[in-house]
Amino acid sequence: MHRPERPRLAKGQTLTLDGNVQVFTYQAYRGQYDLAERQAYAPFEGERVVVMAGRRTATVRASAVR
């Protein structure tokens, strides 16, 4: 599977997303996004995330860029 190049982001840069804010649970997104082992996602459990329709790798931690 070809992954698009990730944009380079800098602290303080404005980031615009189009999606829904939801609370992340590994169980809810495991199958939908083909997530790796649970332990890799433990830091995100219960965090707010933005879920963008139509993209497999579209879950972004809401507080990642400030």
C-alpha positions as CSV (number, residue, x, y, z in Angstrom):
1,M,0.0,0.0,0.0
2,H,1.4,3.4,-1.0
3,R,1.3,5.9,1.8
4,P,1.2,9.6,0.8
5,E,4.1,11.7,2.1
6,R,3.3,13.3,5.4
7,P,3.4,17.1,5.4
8,R,6.1,18.8,7.5
9,L,4.5,20.6,10.4
10,A,6.1,23.2,12.7
11,K,5.1,24.1,16.2
12,G,2.7,27.0,16.1
13,Q,1.7,26.3,12.5
14,T,-2.1,26.3,11.8
15,L,-3.5,23.0,10.7
16,T,-6.9,22.7,9.1
17,L,-8.8,19.4,9.2
18,D,-12.3,18.4,8.0
19,G,-13.7,15.7,10.2
20,N,-15.5,14.7,13.4
21,V,-14.0,15.0,16.9
22,Q,-14.4,11.7,18.7
23,V,-12.9,10.0,21.7
24,F,-10.3,7.4,20.7
25,T,-10.7,3.8,21.9
26,Y,-8.5,1.1,20.4
27,Q,-11.4,-1.3,20.3
28,A,-13.6,1.1,18.3
29,Y,-10.9,1.8,15.6
30,R,-8.9,-1.4,15.5
31,G,-10.7,-3.0,12.6
32,Q,-11.7,0.1,10.7
33,Y,-8.1,1.4,10.5
34,D,-6.2,-1.9,10.7
35,L,-4.3,-0.7,13.8
36,A,-1.2,-2.5,15.0
37,E,-0.9,-4.0,18.5
38,R,-2.9,-2.3,21.2
39,Q,0.2,-1.2,23.2
40,A,1.3,1.2,20.5
41,Y,-2.0,3.1,20.8
42,A,-2.2,3.1,24.6
43,P,-1.1,6.8,24.9
44,F,-4.1,7.8,22.8
45,E,-6.8,5.9,24.7
46,G,-9.5,8.3,25.8
47,E,-8.0,11.3,23.9
48,R,-10.0,13.4,21.5
49,V,-9.1,12.6,17.9
50,V,-10.3,14.0,14.5
51,V,-11.6,11.3,12.2
52,M,-11.8,12.2,8.6
53,A,-14.0,10.3,6.2
54,G,-12.6,8.4,3.2
55,R,-9.0,8.1,4.5
56,R,-7.5,5.0,6.1
57,T,-4.9,6.8,8.1
58,A,-6.9,9.8,9.1
59,T,-7.1,9.6,12.9
60,V,-5.0,12.5,14.3
61,R,-4.3,13.3,17.9
62,A,-6.0,16.7,18.5
63,S,-3.3,18.1,20.6
64,A,-0.3,17.1,18.4
65,V,0.4,20.5,16.9
66,R,0.0,23.7,18.8
